[in-house]
Amino acid sequence: MPKATSFTVKPRNAATGEREEWDIRPTQSLEDRISDAVGPKRGKKSRQGNLFYKKPADPAEIRRVNHEAALDNICRKKLQKLLRQREKLETRLQKASLDDLIAKAAAERVANERNAKTLAERLAPPKKSLMERVEELRIPAEWITNRGIPNPKFVSCTEKKWDWFLEIDKKMNAAHPKLAKLWKADDWTTTAPIIEKFTKIVADFDDLSDHLEERVRQDSIRNEELRRLEKYLKRVQGIFGDLEVEKHTTYLKQQLVYSKVDFNLGKPKL
C-alpha cells in the first residue's frame, strides 16, 4: 500500500497562544483512512465454522489406556472384597469366645493330623509286589467258585446281579405253589379268553422259573427285565393275599389277567 507524503501544520497552543509547527508523516494514505472512516472496518476473520484436521488416535495407545484402566478396576474391586472380608472376620472375632476358638483350633489340628496320616499311607510303597497282585487277579473270586462256574473268564454277570437273582429266586419259589394250585383247581365259570391268557401266564412262569439261573449267567436277561419281574411277583403276591384258591378260583384268574403280568422275559435272541 503506498504511503502518504509528509506535511507540516501549525496549530495554536491554547496555553501560550503561539503557533507550533508539527511535522506529520502518516503511515497510511489519506484514501485508506477515508475508506476506513466511511466504510466497514477490516478485522480478522472469525474461525467459527472452519474445519480443522484432527490427528487419528493410535490403537496401541487406546489399548494401553484401556488395559491400565481395567487393571485399576480389578485392583479396586479386590481391595474392596478384602476389606469386606476383614470387616466380617473382625465382627466374627468380636462375637466368638476364647473357648470356641480353642475348640475349633484343636479340631483343625486333629483333622490335619488324620489327613497327614492318610497321605503318608498313600505315599507308602505297596506291601505286595506286582507279580503277587497279578497272581491274585488270576485267582477266581469266591462267589464265582461258589456258583460252580468252571471258567471265570466267560462270566457275564456281576456279583451284585447274582445276589439280586438269589432274592428274586426266593420270591419265585414262594409264588410257584400258589400258581400251580390255581392251575389245578376245578373251574367251570371262567370264560375261554381268560383261561387262554391265564394258561400263557402259567406257561411263561414255569419256563422262566426253570431257566432263570441260566439266563442270569449268560446275561441274556437285562436289569430292566429283572426289575419288571420283581414288580410282577409283588403284584402276584398282592392278588393272592390271604384268599383261598378253591373258593376264589375265577376271581384270582381274572385278576391275574387284568393285572397284565408278563413272565416272558430274558429269552435269548436267535
SULMODA-V231663 format. One record per pair of residues at least 6 apart in sequence whose ideal C-beta (glycine too) atoms are under 7 Angstrom apart, sorted by the first residue. I is the first residue (numbers start at 1). J is the second residue. D is the distance in whole Angstrom. If there is no record, write none. Layout:
BEGIN
I,J,D  I,J,D
END
This chain:
BEGIN
1,29,7  1,32,7  2,29,6  3,27,6  3,29,7  4,26,5  4,28,7  4,29,5  4,30,5  6,23,6  6,24,6  6,25,4  7,24,6  8,21,6  8,22,7  8,23,5  9,22,5  9,24,6  10,19,5  10,20,7  10,21,5  11,19,7  11,20,6  11,22,7  12,19,5  13,20,6  140,152,4  143,159,5  143,162,7  144,152,5  144,155,6  147,162,7  149,155,6  156,217,7  156,218,6  156,219,3  157,216,6  157,217,6  157,219,5  161,216,7  162,216,7  164,226,6  165,216,5  168,226,6  168,229,6  168,230,6  169,212,7  171,233,5  172,209,5  172,233,6  175,233,6  175,236,5  175,237,7  176,209,6  178,240,5  179,202,6  179,205,6  181,245,5  182,245,5  182,249,7  182,252,6  182,253,7  183,202,5  185,245,5  185,246,6  185,249,5  187,249,5  187,250,6  189,250,5  190,250,5  190,253,5  194,253,6  194,254,6  194,257,5  197,257,5  198,253,5  198,256,6  198,257,6  201,256,6  201,261,6  201,263,7  204,263,4  204,264,5  205,263,4  208,263,5  208,265,6  208,266,7  215,221,4  215,266,4  218,268,7  220,266,5  220,268,5  221,265,6  221,266,3  225,265,4  225,266,6  228,265,7  229,265,6  232,261,4  232,262,7  232,263,7  235,259,5  235,261,6  236,261,6  239,252,7  239,255,5  239,256,6  239,259,6  240,252,7  243,252,7  245,252,7
END
